[in-house]
Amino acid sequence: MLVVVAVCFYKFPSLRSIRKPRNLLVYLVMLLLLGSVAYQVYDAFLGVSVVTYDVSFAGNEFVVGQVFEFEVFCENLGIRETCFYLTLTSTNASLLVGSQQNYIQVNNTALKIPFHFAAASIHANETKPVSVSIDRSASGFQLDFDSSIIATGGVIGVQGHWNETTNGYAVTTKLGPCV
């Protein structure tokens, strides 16, 4: 861009005179173009927002009719400020908001969990609790995560299958693809 400005000044000597009103407009346009290019370079340097998320349980057996809690862990791997909702949907289970006032309860099977990472907070992380109640007549349940951001291979869901011997659900996680 600087080369273009230098060529314009060399090719059109009349632009070198600062006293002409027309030249002031040309200077303003050149300054705006330089500012725009500088901002684009800065924005490209920041890169995209990339996060990873995971879940953790106190145990991996859950009993019918009881409310169990697990934690959603999310980490920012980029430099850019990132605000998003991680949407959790369930099959054969109810998601409970409880004391988490800033969660958005879409219905009893869908919940939006807000995450916010400030700019330049590389490897910042947040952990949010989620309460779940499994339907009494279910032979299995499933929780799926959906996000509007780029996520590196993490957990994309949780599955629970009825275990006759322990009279509870054995829980496993579904891993997503690495991006």
N, C-alpha and C positions, 0 to 999 in steps of 0.2 A: 504494500500500500504506500509505503514511504517512497518507493521508486516511482510510482505513478504521480505522486505529488511533485517530486523533483523534476520529472519529465514535463509536467504541466508548466512549472515555473520556467524551465529552460525553453520550451517550445513557444510559450506565449509570454513575451517580455512585459506585456501590458499588465499582467497579473502581479508584477513585482511592486507596482505603485499602490500603496496602502490608502491613498487619499480618495480613490474612486469608490463610490457607493456600490457599484456593481461588484467590485473585487471583494468587498466585505462579505457579500452574500456567498461568493465562491469560497472564501476562507471558512465561513461558517459550515458550508456543505462538506468541505474537506475535513474539517474538525469533527463533524458528526460521523463521517465515514470512518475516520481513524478511531474514534471512540467505540463505534460499533464493532470494528474488527478486534480491538483490544478486549472488549467484553466477550466476543465469541471465543477468543483464545483462552480467556480465563474460564469460561463455561466448559469448554472442551477439557481443560486441565482437571476440573472437578470429577469428571467421569459420571457414570450412572450410579444410581442408588442400588446397592446390593446388600441384602440381609440374609441371615440364616436363622432358622427357628427350629426348635426341638421341644419335646415334652418330657416331663419327668413325673413318675408316680412313686408313692410311698411303698407300694407293693404291687404285685401284678395279678392279684386275685380280688374280685369284687363281688359282693353279695347282692342278690336281688332285693329291691325295695330300700336299700340304704343309699344315702347321698355320699358320693366319694369326690375327692378333689384331686386335681392334678395341676401342674404348673406349666405354662407356656413360656419358654425362654426364647428371646429374640436378640440378635446381635447385629449391629451395623458394621459392614465391612468397607464402606466407602467414606468419602469426605463430605459429600453433599448432605444438606439437611433433608431428613426423611420423616414424613408423617403419613401414616397409612392405617387402615383397619385390616386386621387379620380376621377373616370370616370363618367361623366354625359352624358346620352343619352336622346334624346327627340323624341317625336312623335307629329306631327302637330305643331312644333315650331322650330325656328332657334336659336341656341346658338351663341352669339357674344363675341368675345375676347375683343374688345375695347382697353383700355389702359393697360390691364394686359399682359405684354410682355412675362412672363414666362409660361403662359398657352399654352397647345398644342391643336390646333384646328385640330381634325382628319378630320372632314367634317362639314357641317353646322348643323348637328344634333348630333354631338359628340364632347365633350370637356374634356380634362384631366387637372385637377387642382392639382398642386404640393403642398405637405405639407412636412415639415421637422421639427422634434423635436429632440433636442440635447439629449445626454445621461444624465441620472439622472435629467431630467426635468419633474418631476411628476406634473401632472395637468397643464402642459403648454398648451396653446391654441392659435389657429390662426383663423382669420375670413377673408374669401375671397369673393369678390363680383362677381356675375354672371349676365350677361345681356341676356334677352330672348325676342324674337319677335314672337308672335303667328301668325300662318298662317291665312290669311283673311277668307278663306272658311271653317275653322275648327269649328266643333260643340263642340270640347273638345281637350285638349292636355294633355300630360303626360311627366314628367321628371323622369328618373330613375338613381339611384346612384349605382355604382359598384366599389368595392375596393378589393385589393389583400391582405388585412390585416384582422385581427380579430376585429370586431366592436361590441360593446355592443348595445343592442336595441336602435336604433335611427331611424331617418327618412331614408327610402329606396327609397322614391319617392314623387313626387308632382303631383296631378291631378287637372285639371281645367275643369269645365263643364259650358256650355253656360247657362246664366240666362237671360231669355226673359225680365223680369221686369226691371232689371238694365242695360240691354244691354251690358253686360260684362261677364267675366268668374268668377265663384266662385271657389276659390282655397282651396284645402284640402291637407293634408300631409298623406302619407302612412307610418305607423310605421313598423319597422322590428322586428324580434324575439330577445329576450334577450339571450345573449350567456353566 
